Amino acid sequence: MKANNIRLSILEQSPVKVGGTFTEAIHETIALAQKADELGYTRFWVTEHHNRIAFASSVPEILTAELASKTKNIRIGSGGVMLPNHSALKVAENFRLLEILYPGRIDLGVGRASGTDPNTELILNPSGKRSDEDFALQLEDLSHYLNDKPLKGRQKVETYAVPQSDTTPPLWLLTSGGQSALTAAKLGTGLSFAHFIRPVGGQDVVEIYRNTFHPSAELPYPEVSVGVFVFCSEDREKLSRYQAIMDYRFLQLVTVGDLPAVSYEEIKDLQYTAEEQEKIIFNRQRMISGTPAEIKPRIEQFLNSYQSTELMVSTLAETFEDRMRSYELLADLFLK
């Protein structure tokens, strides 16, 4: 994969740093979107998380509107709306309105996870309907509402999403498994694979998507982006601190179900068990880090393994300045 063929995009979770606030996290997200726009990134997607202390992004449609108003060229969207938490009609209305306000710049990425813990998940979706079949029906409904397609007898009275718009935001499915990839292929949507969630076997999932893809009016050919944690720095000490913190945070994800921010001083002297060290080795497959000279061939090799040209980058770091600098270094490597 040649550097000048690679597209860089950002998956932003609005991380709350140590000692920081949710308000600060949102304002940092706005500043980062503006910088990504200047640097030539392709997309800037925001996530949906609930009842989390680590991330401030819980309402991607509202944040998308704000970010689109503060940028000029970059595509803005959701990465994603967790569809089982919502009405398909309401999601379509939200994003058709966004498309009218910012035509040609809005992406609608959706996923089937809840973005939260089981108790909060039930509050968001009291019916508890989260099966593959339920999700597939929701996606069919969403596609109908976005594109005014008939539902083939599923509704007694045809219902359409308003406002009507001349263009429609492209639909992407976010996945870390094979079932959603098959659904994306059937519907003819884009696929964004979360390597940072499932670091093993993703290439096979993407191949299944490509081999079973059905062209749609919206997307005539399969389109794939791949999401991974990335940190680039010219400072060896910062790279070492980043790795130590991420090792710890991923272990915490298993035990507390979140990625709460910690300082290097809090965890630098920890000793891990043999079992924990095995998990650390596995989890390091979720991320790519290094100096500019080191990281460039690693990213090219990573994208080659997926036969994709678009990297969806998520960067967590000790400071906002370190996050910003990492994105600047990546742009220097691939976008100039």
Steps between C-alpha positions, in 0.01 A plus 500: 500500500664825391488788746334735252213251452420481871208691645506591868185542706437546871275311740461740792371387838543836679726344765501655846862534608630470857376802695289612206129559461235395250473862387871516425480172309226629270684825429816303423300292254388817322858627480620164373235490226606844383866394490413178315311710244809715446728198473294326231347208689212331318246444781448588862261264676375525857391212718201415719584401857268505802570498872876517437749709697765462232318654203278807461347414163148366562288682239675474163226669297520822704879498505502435125295815442735711710814361337362544149423864580860557613672331201501546123603193301540191718213250514336489843292218638428231752727212578246414588139527597428184699183414314328269754491798739289702255206513262612449141258773390645752744857420397408550135331832577801622697744423224282615211477836675878502549542423130282800409704727729838366381440332162759248389689508830302270730561129568264271689691219666291256705579206725308235688678527837355707782806707584445444870457253786211248519292701749518820296440298184165389638407859587580608144312208348241363746373247246837324510482431126862471385512180295655476153149482356384810690803695381455388139137620506605834648759542226239419236273764653783752516592445137133549409472826691828635364420420138117487486503132409183290544501258793317229306193464720672559832290811561123536467546869421814620325704729725782722373776690672483877476646735408549375147845574360665506159788284624524226760779442752682176419429212736791315660484194722748482785597149594747275673327181387381312196121532525494879457746464212255270322219748567709789365574298188132413451387863538788642296638728773852592600677294768719637777680219681598558864843339520546673836219277632579179311870493408495144365305372200385834365654441159274198453194703597586770247560238230155351566349847464676559168417156360129525583450871428184598309530837326240755604385829355698672773818292474589311180810334646618388846667767713703416811664699777689343790511645851802467728661685791801699379754716680790667323768703677859608447557457875602150610400564860148599395469185291607289796254674732220461243561126473503451876176695544321320216612161633340586832184655355419195291533278805261737677255470212456133585463551875297824521354519149645844429828666401540756780793736454798447728830681543829330427607558859204296624590187304873514419605268782227239459602137472281277282423133538592254225133489394483879484820513297345262246200730474730800455677330211164425337367853558801662337364373170223761542744790454784635289753733661845630422707783362412635154770287338377187680128551466478567128593146380292347780189684388564417134542132587189508720282647225646260244387210719143630468539614138359835614614854431321669792628498857255607772730626776414527869763658723503503879790677671594663828442853371291661229818650357646151456185385323504799267869457422449132416233588244727769353788254460273249326382770261863589423566134414196423287315815395775722358 
